[in-house]
Amino acid sequence: MSTQASPAPARVVPLRPRPEAPAPEPREPLLRDVVGGVLRRERLAQERTLKDVAEAARISVPYLSELERGRKEASSEVLAAAARALGLGLGDVLSLVQQELVAVRGASAVRGRTASAGRYGGLCLAA
């Protein structure tokens, strides 16, 4: 039996640098997340409890909690009831949501992407 030294492992040297992977596009936030965040911020700004607002809106505490956390989509009736319970109109809540969405789009423009408020300069609601 002969003893041979094992060859050194081959080293691979790339001839060209590897192309960098393109940065992933930022995802648009889900509407339920933005609506929930607005509801929660408004409730906390008023220093009110989930129970207080849920009772005023005539919805359950767990359901309001899920709305605020973006786990559930609110119907227009429930969203209007939650807005009224906070002393706001449905338009006020939607306006706050629109402002947040525009701010998110503006932040993506800062990272090198263009932001546009769209054809209507923001949110357009039709009755």
DOBAFI-516496 format. One record per residue: residue number from 0; x, y negated, z of N, C-alpha, C, CB in turn; residue in one letter. Coordinates in Angstrom, 2 decimals, always signed. Last residue first. Glycine has a CB too. Layout:
<recs>
(NUM (X Y Z) (X Y Z) (X Y Z) (X Y Z) 'a') ...
</recs>
This chain:
<recs>
(126 (-69.08 -58.21 -4.99) (-70.31 -57.79 -4.29) (-71.23 -57.08 -5.24) (-71.03 -59.00 -3.65) 'a') (125 (-65.62 -57.67 -4.97) (-66.83 -57.97 -5.75) (-68.02 -57.44 -5.00) (-66.75 -57.35 -7.18) 'a') (124 (-62.57 -59.02 -4.00) (-63.73 -58.22 -3.63) (-64.91 -58.64 -4.48) (-64.05 -58.37 -2.12) 'l') (123 (-59.19 -58.99 -4.29) (-60.42 -59.43 -4.95) (-61.52 -58.48 -4.56) (-60.25 -59.49 -6.50) 'c') (122 (-56.20 -60.16 -2.92) (-57.29 -59.21 -2.84) (-58.53 -59.78 -3.50) (-57.59 -58.84 -1.38) 'l') (121 (-54.07 -61.86 -5.12) (-54.22 -61.17 -3.84) (-55.35 -60.17 -3.92) (-54.48 -62.16 -2.70) 'g') (120 (-54.33 -63.00 -7.56) (-53.60 -63.74 -6.53) (-53.72 -63.09 -5.16) (-54.09 -65.17 -6.46) 'g') (119 (-55.49 -61.43 -9.47) (-56.38 -62.30 -8.71) (-55.66 -63.04 -7.59) (-57.51 -61.51 -8.14) 'y') (118 (-53.44 -59.91 -10.55) (-54.24 -60.76 -11.42) (-55.07 -61.78 -10.66) (-55.14 -59.92 -12.26) 'r') (117 (-50.80 -59.93 -8.10) (-51.75 -59.35 -9.02) (-52.54 -60.40 -9.77) (-52.69 -58.43 -8.29) 'g') (116 (-48.77 -60.74 -6.64) (-50.05 -60.69 -5.93) (-51.13 -60.16 -6.86) (-50.44 -62.09 -5.38) 'a') (115 (-45.79 -58.98 -6.99) (-46.82 -59.79 -7.62) (-48.08 -59.66 -6.81) (-47.05 -59.37 -9.08) 's') (114 (-42.33 -58.61 -6.84) (-43.63 -58.52 -6.19) (-44.59 -59.44 -6.91) (-43.54 -58.88 -4.69) 'a') (113 (-39.63 -56.67 -7.99) (-40.48 -57.84 -8.14) (-41.80 -57.59 -7.46) (-40.69 -58.18 -9.62) 't') (112 (-36.89 -55.64 -5.99) (-38.02 -55.33 -6.84) (-38.89 -56.57 -6.93) (-38.82 -54.12 -6.30) 'r') (111 (-34.93 -56.19 -4.18) (-34.56 -56.11 -5.59) (-35.70 -55.75 -6.51) (-33.49 -55.13 -5.76) 'g') (110 (-35.81 -56.45 -1.63) (-34.90 -55.35 -1.88) (-34.61 -55.17 -3.37) (-35.46 -54.06 -1.31) 'r') (109 (-37.66 -58.42 -1.90) (-36.39 -58.79 -1.28) (-35.35 -57.70 -1.54) (-36.56 -59.02 +0.24) 'v') (108 (-39.79 -56.97 -2.80) (-39.13 -57.89 -3.75) (-37.77 -58.30 -3.21) (-40.00 -59.13 -4.01) 'a') (107 (-40.61 -55.69 -0.53) (-40.00 -54.86 -1.57) (-39.31 -55.74 -2.62) (-41.06 -53.96 -2.24) 's') (106 (-41.68 -57.86 +0.83) (-40.48 -57.21 +1.38) (-39.82 -56.33 +0.34) (-40.84 -56.38 +2.63) 'a') (105 (-43.93 -58.34 -0.72) (-42.86 -59.34 -0.68) (-41.57 -58.75 -0.15) (-43.28 -60.53 +0.17) 'g') (104 (-45.45 -56.11 -0.07) (-44.99 -56.27 -1.45) (-43.84 -57.28 -1.52) (-46.15 -56.73 -2.36) 'r') (103 (-45.92 -56.73 +2.61) (-45.18 -55.50 +2.27) (-44.63 -55.60 +0.86) (-46.09 -54.24 +2.42) 'v') (102 (-47.43 -59.05 +2.30) (-46.14 -59.12 +3.00) (-45.29 -57.89 +2.69) (-46.36 -59.25 +4.52) 'a') (101 (-49.68 -58.01 +1.08) (-48.85 -58.95 +0.32) (-47.47 -59.06 +0.97) (-49.53 -60.35 +0.24) 'v') (100 (-50.64 -56.49 +3.23) (-50.25 -55.83 +1.99) (-49.36 -56.72 +1.13) (-51.48 -55.41 +1.20) 'l') (99 (-51.22 -58.53 +5.08) (-50.19 -57.53 +5.38) (-49.71 -56.81 +4.13) (-50.73 -56.51 +6.39) 'e') (98 (-53.25 -59.88 +3.76) (-52.02 -60.58 +4.11) (-50.89 -59.60 +4.39) (-52.24 -61.49 +5.32) 'q') (97 (-55.20 -57.85 +3.66) (-54.62 -58.37 +2.43) (-53.30 -59.08 +2.70) (-55.60 -59.32 +1.74) 'q') (96 (-55.81 -57.64 +6.37) (-55.26 -56.48 +5.67) (-54.56 -56.95 +4.39) (-56.37 -55.44 +5.33) 'v') (95 (-56.93 -60.15 +6.78) (-55.71 -59.78 +7.51) (-55.03 -58.59 +6.85) (-56.04 -59.45 +8.97) 'l') (94 (-59.17 -59.86 +5.11) (-58.18 -60.90 +4.83) (-56.86 -60.60 +5.54) (-58.72 -62.28 +5.27) 's') (93 (-60.56 -57.84 +6.40) (-60.01 -57.58 +5.07) (-58.98 -58.62 +4.68) (-61.14 -57.54 +4.04) 'l') (92 (-61.25 -59.23 +8.75) (-60.39 -58.04 +8.83) (-59.76 -57.76 +7.48) (-61.20 -56.80 +9.30) 'v') (91 (-62.88 -61.23 +7.63) (-61.69 -61.59 +8.41) (-60.72 -60.42 +8.48) (-62.08 -62.03 +9.83) 'd') (90 (-64.94 -59.75 +6.46) (-64.03 -60.52 +5.60) (-62.77 -60.93 +6.33) (-64.72 -61.76 +5.08) 'g') (89 (-66.25 -58.87 +8.74) (-65.59 -57.89 +7.88) (-64.58 -58.59 +6.96) (-66.62 -57.12 +7.05) 'l') (88 (-65.48 -61.10 +11.45) (-66.30 -60.62 +10.37) (-65.53 -59.59 +9.56) (-66.78 -61.78 +9.48) 'g') (87 (-64.91 -60.66 +14.99) (-64.48 -60.99 +13.63) (-65.54 -60.56 +12.64) (-63.12 -60.32 +13.30) 'l') (86 (-65.17 -59.68 +17.51) (-65.51 -61.07 +17.28) (-65.09 -61.57 +15.91) (-64.90 -61.92 +18.33) 'g') (85 (-64.83 -57.04 +17.78) (-63.64 -57.85 +18.04) (-63.91 -59.34 +17.82) (-62.49 -57.39 +17.16) 'l') (84 (-67.26 -56.14 +16.94) (-66.91 -55.90 +18.34) (-65.69 -56.72 +18.74) (-66.65 -54.41 +18.57) 'a') (83 (-67.03 -56.73 +14.22) (-67.95 -57.50 +15.06) (-67.62 -57.35 +16.53) (-69.39 -57.07 +14.81) 'r') (82 (-65.17 -54.70 +13.53) (-64.82 -56.11 +13.35) (-65.71 -56.99 +14.24) (-64.95 -56.54 +11.86) 'a') (81 (-66.69 -52.43 +14.04) (-65.45 -52.65 +14.80) (-65.02 -54.11 +14.71) (-64.32 -51.72 +14.29) 'a') (80 (-68.69 -52.82 +12.12) (-69.04 -52.75 +13.54) (-67.81 -53.01 +14.41) (-69.66 -51.38 +13.89) 'a') (79 (-67.22 -52.71 +9.75) (-67.94 -53.93 +10.08) (-68.30 -53.96 +11.56) (-69.21 -54.07 +9.22) 'a') (78 (-66.34 -50.05 +9.92) (-65.36 -51.12 +9.91) (-66.02 -52.46 +10.26) (-64.69 -51.21 +8.53) 'l') (77 (-68.79 -48.73 +9.76) (-67.98 -48.59 +10.97) (-66.95 -49.72 +11.04) (-67.27 -47.21 +11.01) 'v') (76 (-69.57 -49.50 +7.17) (-70.42 -49.77 +8.32) (-69.63 -49.73 +9.62) (-71.57 -48.76 +8.38) 'e') (75 (-67.55 -48.53 +5.53) (-67.75 -49.98 +5.60) (-68.62 -50.35 +6.80) (-68.39 -50.50 +4.30) 's') (74 (-65.74 -45.99 +7.33) (-66.75 -46.41 +6.36) (-66.92 -47.92 +6.50) (-68.13 -45.66 +6.58) 's') (73 (-62.27 -45.46 +7.74) (-63.50 -46.03 +8.27) (-64.46 -46.32 +7.12) (-63.21 -47.32 +9.07) 'a') (72 (-60.41 -42.57 +7.84) (-60.85 -43.66 +6.97) (-62.17 -44.16 +7.55) (-61.01 -43.19 +5.46) 'e') (71 (-58.05 -41.65 +10.39) (-59.38 -41.57 +9.78) (-59.62 -42.78 +8.89) (-60.49 -41.46 +10.85) 'k') (70 (-55.54 -42.29 +11.22) (-55.84 -40.87 +11.01) (-57.18 -40.67 +10.31) (-55.86 -40.14 +12.35) 'r') (69 (-54.64 -44.77 +11.98) (-54.64 -44.44 +10.56) (-54.93 -42.99 +10.27) (-53.34 -44.81 +9.96) 'g') (68 (-54.93 -45.52 +14.57) (-53.69 -44.80 +14.23) (-53.61 -44.41 +12.76) (-53.56 -43.57 +15.09) 'r') (67 (-57.48 -46.61 +14.55) (-56.32 -47.48 +14.81) (-55.01 -46.82 +14.43) (-56.28 -47.88 +16.26) 'e') (66 (-58.99 -44.27 +14.15) (-59.00 -45.35 +13.16) (-57.76 -46.22 +13.31) (-60.28 -46.21 +13.30) 'l') (65 (-58.48 -42.92 +16.53) (-58.02 -42.33 +15.27) (-58.02 -43.36 +14.14) (-58.90 -41.14 +14.88) 'e') (64 (-59.75 -44.69 +18.31) (-58.31 -44.42 +18.44) (-57.75 -43.85 +17.13) (-58.04 -43.44 +19.60) 's') (63 (-62.38 -44.42 +17.46) (-61.70 -45.72 +17.33) (-60.19 -45.54 +17.42) (-62.19 -46.70 +18.41) 'l') (62 (-62.74 -41.72 +18.23) (-62.84 -42.11 +16.82) (-62.16 -43.45 +16.58) (-64.31 -42.18 +16.38) 'y') (61 (-62.47 -41.77 +21.04) (-61.52 -41.02 +20.22) (-61.55 -41.42 +18.74) (-61.79 -39.54 +20.35) 'p') (60 (-64.71 -43.52 +21.64) (-63.33 -43.93 +21.93) (-62.33 -43.12 +21.09) (-63.02 -43.77 +23.43) 'v') (59 (-67.34 -43.80 +19.18) (-66.65 -43.11 +20.28) (-65.21 -43.63 +20.42) (-66.64 -41.58 +20.03) 's') (58 (-69.21 -46.84 +18.72) (-68.51 -45.67 +18.20) (-67.75 -45.03 +19.35) (-67.54 -46.05 +17.02) 'i') (57 (-70.26 -49.40 +19.24) (-71.12 -48.21 +19.29) (-70.52 -47.04 +18.52) (-72.52 -48.54 +18.73) 'r') (56 (-68.78 -51.60 +19.63) (-68.99 -51.20 +18.23) (-69.94 -50.01 +18.11) (-67.66 -50.87 +17.57) 'a') (55 (-68.69 -51.64 +22.39) (-69.28 -52.78 +21.70) (-69.60 -52.45 +20.24) (-68.34 -53.99 +21.76) 'a') (54 (-67.33 -49.20 +22.82) (-68.70 -49.37 +23.31) (-69.39 -50.52 +22.59) (-68.70 -49.62 +24.83) 'e') (53 (-64.86 -49.84 +21.63) (-65.66 -48.73 +21.12) (-67.12 -48.85 +21.57) (-65.07 -47.39 +21.59) 'a') (52 (-63.96 -51.92 +23.28) (-64.26 -52.20 +21.88) (-65.14 -51.09 +21.29) (-62.96 -52.34 +21.07) 'v') (51 (-63.70 -50.51 +25.76) (-64.48 -51.74 +25.65) (-64.91 -51.99 +24.20) (-63.68 -52.93 +26.18) 'd') (50 (-61.92 -48.42 +25.11) (-63.27 -48.13 +25.60) (-64.18 -49.34 +25.42) (-63.24 -47.70 +27.08) 'k') (49 (-59.57 -49.74 +24.45) (-60.26 -48.95 +23.44) (-61.72 -48.73 +23.84) (-59.55 -47.59 +23.23) 'l') (48 (-59.58 -53.03 +25.98) (-59.32 -51.59 +25.96) (-60.04 -50.94 +24.80) (-59.75 -50.95 +27.29) 't') (47 (-58.03 -56.16 +25.21) (-59.20 -55.33 +25.42) (-58.81 -53.86 +25.32) (-60.32 -55.67 +24.41) 'r') (46 (-56.47 -58.42 +24.56) (-56.27 -57.70 +25.82) (-57.50 -56.89 +26.20) (-55.93 -58.67 +26.95) 'e') (45 (-56.45 -59.49 +22.11) (-57.56 -59.90 +22.97) (-57.50 -59.23 +24.35) (-58.89 -59.57 +22.30) 'q') (44 (-54.33 -58.15 +21.07) (-54.20 -59.60 +21.22) (-55.30 -60.15 +22.13) (-54.25 -60.29 +19.85) 'a') (43 (-55.43 -55.59 +20.90) (-54.39 -55.84 +21.90) (-54.20 -57.34 +22.13) (-53.07 -55.21 +21.47) 'l') (42 (-57.22 -56.00 +18.76) (-57.70 -55.54 +20.07) (-56.69 -55.86 +21.16) (-57.98 -54.03 +20.05) 'r') (41 (-55.45 -56.74 +16.71) (-56.50 -57.66 +17.14) (-57.02 -57.28 +18.52) (-57.65 -57.68 +16.12) 'e') (40 (-53.90 -54.40 +16.48) (-53.27 -55.68 +16.85) (-54.30 -56.69 +17.35) (-52.52 -56.27 +15.67) 'r') (39 (-55.91 -52.54 +15.71) (-55.18 -52.38 +16.97) (-54.55 -53.70 +17.41) (-54.10 -51.31 +16.83) 'r') (38 (-56.74 -53.56 +13.22) (-57.70 -53.39 +14.31) (-56.98 -53.31 +15.66) (-58.55 -52.13 +14.09) 'l') (37 (-54.29 -53.43 +11.81) (-54.96 -54.72 +12.02) (-55.93 -54.61 +13.19) (-55.70 -55.17 +10.74) 'v') (36 (-53.85 -50.66 +11.80) (-52.90 -51.56 +12.45) (-53.50 -52.92 +12.75) (-51.67 -51.72 +11.59) 'g') (35 (-56.05 -49.79 +10.28) (-55.89 -49.37 +11.68) (-54.94 -50.28 +12.44) (-55.39 -47.95 +11.74) 'g') (34 (-55.40 -50.95 +7.81) (-56.64 -51.32 +8.50) (-56.53 -50.97 +9.98) (-57.86 -50.61 +7.87) 'v') (33 (-53.01 -49.56 +7.27) (-53.00 -51.01 +7.39) (-54.23 -51.49 +8.15) (-52.93 -51.68 +6.00) 'v') (32 (-53.89 -46.90 +7.15) (-52.84 -47.29 +8.09) (-52.84 -48.79 +8.33) (-51.47 -46.84 +7.57) 'd') (31 (-55.76 -46.97 +5.10) (-56.22 -46.63 +6.46) (-55.17 -46.99 +7.51) (-56.56 -45.14 +6.55) 'r') (30 (-54.15 -47.53 +2.89) (-55.10 -48.53 +3.36) (-55.55 -48.24 +4.78) (-56.31 -48.60 +2.43) 'l') (29 (-50.73 -46.70 +3.05) (-52.11 -46.25 +2.93) (-53.03 -47.32 +3.53) (-52.32 -44.89 +3.63) 'l') (28 (-48.25 -48.66 +1.35) (-48.86 -48.13 +2.58) (-50.29 -47.67 +2.30) (-48.86 -49.20 +3.69) 'p') (27 (-46.37 -47.43 -1.35) (-47.40 -48.37 -0.91) (-47.99 -47.80 +0.37) (-48.52 -48.58 -2.02) 'e') (26 (-42.98 -46.55 -0.93) (-44.37 -46.15 -1.09) (-45.30 -47.26 -0.63) (-44.67 -44.86 -0.31) 'r') (25 (-40.23 -47.60 -2.83) (-40.96 -47.66 -1.57) (-42.43 -47.32 -1.83) (-40.83 -49.05 -0.91) 'p') (24 (-38.45 -45.26 -4.80) (-39.39 -46.39 -4.78) (-40.08 -46.42 -3.42) (-40.43 -46.29 -5.94) 'e') (23 (-35.13 -44.31 -3.92) (-36.55 -43.98 -4.09) (-37.40 -45.24 -4.01) (-37.00 -42.95 -3.03) 'p') (22 (-32.36 -45.15 -5.90) (-33.07 -45.35 -4.64) (-34.55 -45.03 -4.85) (-32.89 -46.81 -4.11) 'a') (21 (-30.79 -42.59 -7.83) (-31.52 -43.86 -7.73) (-32.27 -43.94 -6.40) (-32.51 -44.01 -8.91) 'p') (20 (-27.65 -41.26 -6.95) (-29.08 -41.02 -7.09) (-29.80 -42.36 -6.98) (-29.59 -40.02 -6.00) 'a') (19 (-24.78 -41.92 -8.86) (-25.54 -42.12 -7.63) (-27.01 -41.87 -7.90) (-25.32 -43.55 -7.07) 'e') (18 (-22.93 -39.43 -10.57) (-23.84 -40.58 -10.61) (-24.60 -40.68 -9.29) (-24.83 -40.45 -11.79) 'p') (17 (-19.60 -38.70 -9.67) (-20.99 -38.27 -9.70) (-21.90 -39.49 -9.75) (-21.32 -37.38 -8.48) 'r') (16 (-16.93 -39.55 -11.85) (-17.62 -39.68 -10.58) (-19.07 -39.24 -10.73) (-17.54 -41.14 -10.06) 'p') (15 (-15.35 -36.99 -13.74) (-16.12 -38.23 -13.70) (-16.78 -38.34 -12.33) (-17.19 -38.27 -14.83) 'r') (14 (-13.97 -34.73 -13.01) (-13.38 -35.62 -14.00) (-14.07 -36.98 -14.00) (-13.45 -34.99 -15.38) 'l') (13 (-13.43 -33.41 -9.75) (-14.36 -33.87 -10.79) (-13.65 -34.84 -11.74) (-15.60 -34.54 -10.17) 'p') (12 (-11.60 -30.69 -8.96) (-11.48 -32.14 -9.02) (-12.41 -32.63 -10.12) (-9.99 -32.60 -9.28) 'v') (11 (-11.51 -28.00 -6.86) (-12.22 -28.59 -7.99) (-12.11 -30.10 -7.89) (-13.71 -28.13 -8.03) 'v') (10 (-9.10 -25.66 -6.10) (-9.67 -26.96 -5.74) (-10.29 -27.57 -6.99) (-8.59 -27.90 -5.13) 'r') (9 (-9.16 -22.25 -5.21) (-9.04 -23.27 -6.25) (-9.72 -24.55 -5.79) (-9.66 -22.77 -7.59) 'a') (8 (-7.43 -20.93 -2.40) (-8.69 -21.23 -3.09) (-8.49 -22.38 -4.08) (-9.81 -21.58 -2.07) 'p') (7 (-4.46 -19.09 -3.00) (-5.12 -20.23 -2.36) (-6.41 -20.51 -3.11) (-4.20 -21.50 -2.33) 'a') (6 (-4.42 -15.49 -3.05) (-4.23 -16.80 -3.70) (-5.00 -17.88 -2.95) (-4.67 -16.74 -5.18) 'p') (5 (-2.89 -13.54 -0.52) (-4.10 -13.91 -1.25) (-3.91 -15.31 -1.85) (-5.35 -13.88 -0.30) 's') (4 (+0.04 -11.68 -1.00) (-0.57 -12.86 -0.39) (-1.81 -13.23 -1.21) (+0.45 -14.06 -0.33) 'a') (3 (+0.08 -8.20 -0.72) (+0.13 -9.38 -1.56) (-0.54 -10.53 -0.83) (-0.55 -9.13 -2.94) 'q') (2 (+1.55 -5.34 +0.09) (+0.96 -6.53 +0.72) (+1.16 -7.71 -0.21) (+1.59 -6.81 +2.12) 't') (1 (+0.68 -2.08 -0.97) (+1.51 -3.27 -1.06) (+0.78 -4.44 -0.42) (+1.87 -3.59 -2.53) 's') (0 (+0.84 +1.16 +0.00) (+0.00 +0.00 +0.00) (+0.89 -1.23 +0.00) (-0.96 +0.01 +1.20) 'm') 
</recs>
